[in-house]
Amino acid sequence: MAVDILLGLQWGDEGKGKIVDFLSPKYQVVARFQGGPNAGHTLEFDGIKHVLHQIPSGIFHSNIKNIIGNGVVLAPIVFGREILSLEKYKIDFSKNLFISKKTQIIVPSHSLLDKAYEKSKGDNKIGSTLRGIGPAYQDKIARQGLRVGDIISGDFKARYEKLVASHKTILDFYKFDYNSPTSEKEYLVGLEKDFFDAIEFIKKFNIVDSEYMINDSVSKKETILAEGAQGSMLDIDFGSYPFVTSSNTMAAGACTGLGIAPAHVGNVFGIFKAYCTRVGGGPFPTEQLNEDGDTLRKEGNEFGSTTGRPRRCGWIDLPALKYAIMLNGVTEMLMMKADVLNGFKEIKVCTHYKMKDGKLTDMVPYDLCDENYEPVYKTLKGWNCSLAGISSYEGLPVELSDYISFLESQMNVPITLVSVGPDRTQTIISSKTILA
């Protein structure tokens, strides 16, 4: 059985959590393949909102195996809190949650490094969540990181102290005063106890050779969904570098982040908002620093589920979307938050970039940080009405159907799902999808 992949096509926050939860009943395995606690996958059902940071979004289904893959970086303290917040739902984690031995661990000093690196960048800071994700991935590449499988070894404490000593050398270089009686010192010393308590807590869970586990599921023809975090335009290789995350957010990342061969990849579901958002620094060609942007933020409740930061808002960007579709091999498009555009009489779509020489292109420039280009828009008529109560494609306003048809004609990929609200039930499926 092929492994289907679900990922974001923009700058993150596309609504992946809701869709994984919605699609989960069709799968026997849901596996996270990259990212860390900077992810905030929001699910809403039965009138309750849930935000998952590290745990796969199929966790509310007792018959689904949820795997935290080797491509993820795990923050033990955050993981412990997340588990405790879910206890009231009577989830049997011993049966449906598995952690790869090769998952990298975020230690408390990683967060201090994150702060030091961001501070040193001044006005050019990336906009990191300061949770230590980037430094953890740095240690992974430097071949000195700690992995979940290490916690069951007898010398884990010694390995930890060696790693932290190397971090302190870097912090000394940045003149980061972690040894003074400040919040930084309290942060490190205080969290070390919580960290080791969390490590003991993790030992109670299923720590597995996940690459064998998931390939065994493949051989048994079990249905598998690989869940991505962040978005394609934040990919470390193909995103708006250097304003990117520290992992491969593309479909190829599912292969390395779970240990599956490319031949096993099936459908690639690409999630996108009916408009665009971005958090933190970096280029955002279609950003609207005006009333339209304010309206999108208000109507879409565009505030980070992990950080609470207000998101930058703008119109949909087709060159960036087509770029992500090409790199991911997207087979179906899933449109989120169509209802946020309900009040607009007109909707703009960026179809091209106008370069500094006056030429138009629908290709993403090598350096998006170069501001010598401007978006070129096509204006479409908005539906200017509520989508409440609509449950079929046939019931959509003609203007929304026209918007969908225009996007499909530009991207050459069918839009097979439209979300018209945050709840599971506010999801419209097209007959064109394999999910129907």
Helices and strands as residue ranges (DSSP letters): E 3-8, H 16-23, G 24-26, E 29-32, E 41-45, E 48-52, E 65-68, E 73-74, H 76-86, G 87-89, H 93-96, E 97-100, E 104-105, H 108-121, G 122-124, H 133-141, G 148-152, H 156-173, H 183-202, E 206-208, H 210-219, E 224-227, G 232-234, H 251-258, G 262-264, E 265-273, E 276-278, H 291-299, E 312-314, E 316-317, H 318-328, E 332-336, G 338-341, E 346-355, E 360-361, E 373-381, G 393-395, H 398-411, E 415-419, E 427-429
